[in-house]
């Protein structure tokens, strides 16, 4: 879907941002109308740490499917999360991301992916901003009454990054650019 509504007029675009995690998956739903962003919903999907891995992944998948059915977003944006300290944690986080992305795709959504650096750069203006700065800017950009939880703020920030032109980020890869370590790089064959 796109921003053009009936008769070619720009209409609201609902964007669901996801901050995937095996223990807590944050979500944030915003609406973009022209250049204006509005808060619609946010929260966290929590899994039972004592449950089996397949059960936890099933919880993420089913809760996101329910969320999409209830709120009917037009597009989704998911944060690409890198964990290098513990390979087992990295693998489990990747599985949680997979469950989330699968739920979104099965629900019929286009899914864009952004690194944490891209999200922070788009929302705070600094790719190395800390969680408190992200929470503060999300609160300001969406005119929230209070600071959102860190996981919900990260998800909302991902949706905001997508709303602020993220749709064009994916097109850059077709122009010989790619992401390395969270930064856009020119492919060697395209350098002159």
Secondary structure, DSSP 8 states (H G I E B T S, - for coil): --SB-GGG-B--EEEEEEE--SSEEEEEEEEEETTEEEEEEEEEEE--TTS-HHHHHHHHHHHHHHHHHHH--SEEEEEE----S-HHHHHHHHHHHHHHHHHHHHTT-EEEEEEHHHHHHHHTS-TT--HHHHHHHHHHHTT-SS---HHHHHHHHHHHHIIIIIHHHHHHGGGTEEEETTEEEE-GGG--
